[in-house]
């Protein structure tokens, strides 16, 4: 990556979270705020949040290979993506909504604005969701997403990734991120991935191949844990006097 | 105590609609017929540093009900919950950056043991080009408590107005309309927050 202008306005842990201005990702240039953020304490408005109020999730929602409603199965390498959602102390974040979206095996989204000449798969919507269980675990069955080109710079390609959206226990724990795959040669070239400022933080966005998750004659396994910001889960379970 | 490395935020990118805005996930009308409270509609635009509308942003909102009670286990106060109101909304901007949602005016909630916060709606802004979502709040220009709100007091006076929705003149019918733009960058840039995480 060549030299890029990196802003100094960051929300949250500045050794983990990207700055709003990261010039190599050009869409940040006119969208990044320029005034310092105002720090606010955790009031009841931030200690609460929408997590517990969202429902209507079915088990089928977590199977992206079959949830298009066509009766057919998506093309591509079948993969299982699973892991724990934790708070900063390592406690599981239970019963929280995890929403995912991704490109198909050829690297194309069904989105109307994605028009690059890769094939669409009629049996793949690329969307899924589930709630974590009592151990904070999530699990999706999907296909390996393809890389795709974008117009950020010459010959720009996004590495394979899955978008993740999580609520966690409070308004302060909201997270939208992307999961990457270990060994992807495009990672060092991707300004979005590299906007996270430290090796440690970037490594934490990469799923590891997990042979113990792999199912024989069926699907390859990948494991990725997610750690949410905000007050620890114990804050919400401690008995009150 | 050792703390785990947090998972970094990344942009929602341009292709989130099919997932985040699917029929039962999007919510720009937070009320049903049985929801308690005064109906309000909030209208505005999300604007970038060139004053162009941002067509691929998402607003998420979180608010208390008309009694000032949050629908969440951490709000243990003895105030009524409204079974017809979650307090959560998710709204995508239109091609010109416009957004609009219908909800109720929230009640005041406590700041600490002594002070109240003015009625407000918490807002998270997500979008292509936003590597991390932005937190802000929406207050109301016709609420007396707005003048003494402890969070607004932390903001330089000249910037407070960027969080205060204006009641539209001549509104009629059941809904009162408030207007507020969210300016990501430049003149009249909206105040955005960093939340102390613990």
Boltz contact constraints between the chains, C-beta under 6 A:
constraints:
  - contact:
      token1: [A, 11]
      token2: [B, 132]
      max_distance: 6.0
  - contact:
      token1: [A, 11]
      token2: [B, 194]
      max_distance: 6.0
  - contact:
      token1: [A, 13]
      token2: [B, 6]
      max_distance: 6.0
  - contact:
      token1: [A, 16]
      token2: [B, 6]
      max_distance: 6.0
  - contact:
      token1: [A, 16]
      token2: [B, 8]
      max_distance: 6.0
  - contact:
      token1: [A, 17]
      token2: [B, 8]
      max_distance: 6.0
  - contact:
      token1: [A, 17]
      token2: [B, 9]
      max_distance: 6.0
  - contact:
      token1: [A, 17]
      token2: [B, 132]
      max_distance: 6.0
  - contact:
      token1: [A, 18]
      token2: [B, 131]
      max_distance: 6.0
  - contact:
      token1: [A, 18]
      token2: [B, 132]
      max_distance: 6.0
  - contact:
      token1: [A, 27]
      token2: [B, 128]
      max_distance: 6.0
  - contact:
      token1: [A, 27]
      token2: [B, 129]
      max_distance: 6.0
  - contact:
      token1: [A, 28]
      token2: [B, 129]
      max_distance: 6.0
  - contact:
      token1: [A, 30]
      token2: [B, 48]
      max_distance: 6.0
  - contact:
      token1: [A, 30]
      token2: [B, 49]
      max_distance: 6.0
  - contact:
      token1: [A, 30]
      token2: [B, 50]
      max_distance: 6.0
  - contact:
      token1: [A, 31]
      token2: [B, 48]
      max_distance: 6.0
  - contact:
      token1: [A, 31]
      token2: [B, 129]
      max_distance: 6.0
  - contact:
      token1: [A, 31]
      token2: [B, 184]
      max_distance: 6.0
  - contact:
      token1: [A, 33]
      token2: [B, 185]
      max_distance: 6.0
  - contact:
      token1: [A, 33]
      token2: [B, 189]
      max_distance: 6.0
  - contact:
      token1: [A, 33]
      token2: [B, 192]
      max_distance: 6.0
  - contact:
      token1: [A, 34]
      token2: [B, 185]
      max_distance: 6.0
  - contact:
      token1: [A, 35]
      token2: [B, 189]
      max_distance: 6.0
  - contact:
      token1: [A, 37]
      token2: [B, 192]
      max_distance: 6.0
  - contact:
      token1: [A, 37]
      token2: [B, 193]
      max_distance: 6.0
  - contact:
      token1: [A, 37]
      token2: [B, 194]
      max_distance: 6.0
  - contact:
      token1: [A, 38]
      token2: [B, 154]
      max_distance: 6.0
  - contact:
      token1: [A, 38]
      token2: [B, 155]
      max_distance: 6.0
  - contact:
      token1: [A, 38]
      token2: [B, 191]
      max_distance: 6.0
  - contact:
      token1: [A, 38]
      token2: [B, 193]
      max_distance: 6.0
  - contact:
      token1: [A, 39]
      token2: [B, 194]
      max_distance: 6.0
  - contact:
      token1: [A, 40]
      token2: [B, 151]
      max_distance: 6.0
  - contact:
      token1: [A, 40]
      token2: [B, 193]
      max_distance: 6.0
  - contact:
      token1: [A, 40]
      token2: [B, 195]
      max_distance: 6.0
  - contact:
      token1: [A, 41]
      token2: [B, 196]
      max_distance: 6.0
  - contact:
      token1: [A, 42]
      token2: [B, 196]
      max_distance: 6.0
  - contact:
      token1: [A, 43]
      token2: [B, 111]
      max_distance: 6.0
  - contact:
      token1: [A, 44]
      token2: [B, 109]
      max_distance: 6.0
  - contact:
      token1: [A, 45]
      token2: [B, 122]
      max_distance: 6.0
  - contact:
      token1: [A, 46]
      token2: [B, 195]
      max_distance: 6.0
  - contact:
      token1: [A, 47]
      token2: [B, 74]
      max_distance: 6.0
  - contact:
      token1: [A, 48]
      token2: [B, 70]
      max_distance: 6.0
  - contact:
      token1: [A, 48]
      token2: [B, 72]
      max_distance: 6.0
  - contact:
      token1: [A, 48]
      token2: [B, 74]
      max_distance: 6.0
  - contact:
      token1: [A, 48]
      token2: [B, 75]
      max_distance: 6.0
  - contact:
      token1: [A, 50]
      token2: [B, 62]
      max_distance: 6.0
  - contact:
      token1: [A, 50]
      token2: [B, 88]
      max_distance: 6.0
  - contact:
      token1: [A, 53]
      token2: [B, 71]
      max_distance: 6.0
  - contact:
      token1: [A, 53]
      token2: [B, 86]
      max_distance: 6.0
  - contact:
      token1: [A, 53]
      token2: [B, 88]
      max_distance: 6.0
  - contact:
      token1: [A, 56]
      token2: [B, 24]
      max_distance: 6.0
  - contact:
      token1: [A, 88]
      token2: [B, 3]
      max_distance: 6.0
  - contact:
      token1: [A, 88]
      token2: [B, 4]
      max_distance: 6.0
  - contact:
      token1: [A, 90]
      token2: [B, 4]
      max_distance: 6.0
  - contact:
      token1: [A, 99]
      token2: [B, 19]
      max_distance: 6.0
  - contact:
      token1: [A, 101]
      token2: [B, 19]
      max_distance: 6.0
  - contact:
      token1: [A, 109]
      token2: [B, 15]
      max_distance: 6.0
  - contact:
      token1: [A, 110]
      token2: [B, 18]
      max_distance: 6.0
  - contact:
      token1: [A, 111]
      token2: [B, 15]
      max_distance: 6.0
  - contact:
      token1: [A, 113]
      token2: [B, 14]
      max_distance: 6.0
  - contact:
      token1: [A, 127]
      token2: [B, 18]
      max_distance: 6.0
  - contact:
      token1: [A, 127]
      token2: [B, 19]
      max_distance: 6.0
  - contact:
      token1: [A, 171]
      token2: [B, 62]
      max_distance: 6.0
  - contact:
      token1: [A, 171]
      token2: [B, 122]
      max_distance: 6.0
  - contact:
      token1: [A, 172]
      token2: [B, 195]
      max_distance: 6.0
  - contact:
      token1: [A, 174]
      token2: [B, 124]
      max_distance: 6.0
  - contact:
      token1: [A, 176]
      token2: [B, 12]
      max_distance: 6.0
  - contact:
      token1: [A, 176]
      token2: [B, 126]
      max_distance: 6.0
  - contact:
      token1: [A, 177]
      token2: [B, 7]
      max_distance: 6.0
  - contact:
      token1: [A, 177]
      token2: [B, 9]
      max_distance: 6.0
  - contact:
      token1: [A, 177]
      token2: [B, 10]
      max_distance: 6.0
  - contact:
      token1: [A, 178]
      token2: [B, 10]
      max_distance: 6.0
  - contact:
      token1: [A, 192]
      token2: [B, 10]
      max_distance: 6.0
  - contact:
      token1: [A, 195]
      token2: [B, 131]
      max_distance: 6.0
  - contact:
      token1: [A, 196]
      token2: [B, 8]
      max_distance: 6.0
  - contact:
      token1: [A, 200]
      token2: [B, 5]
      max_distance: 6.0
  - contact:
      token1: [A, 201]
      token2: [B, 8]
      max_distance: 6.0
  - contact:
      token1: [A, 204]
      token2: [B, 5]
      max_distance: 6.0
  - contact:
      token1: [A, 204]
      token2: [B, 7]
      max_distance: 6.0
  - contact:
      token1: [A, 205]
      token2: [B, 8]
      max_distance: 6.0
  - contact:
      token1: [A, 226]
      token2: [B, 7]
      max_distance: 6.0
  - contact:
      token1: [A, 227]
      token2: [B, 4]
      max_distance: 6.0
  - contact:
      token1: [A, 227]
      token2: [B, 6]
      max_distance: 6.0
  - contact:
      token1: [A, 227]
      token2: [B, 7]
      max_distance: 6.0
  - contact:
      token1: [A, 229]
      token2: [B, 6]
      max_distance: 6.0
  - contact:
      token1: [A, 229]
      token2: [B, 197]
      max_distance: 6.0
  - contact:
      token1: [A, 230]
      token2: [B, 197]
      max_distance: 6.0
  - contact:
      token1: [A, 231]
      token2: [B, 198]
      max_distance: 6.0
  - contact:
      token1: [A, 236]
      token2: [B, 74]
      max_distance: 6.0
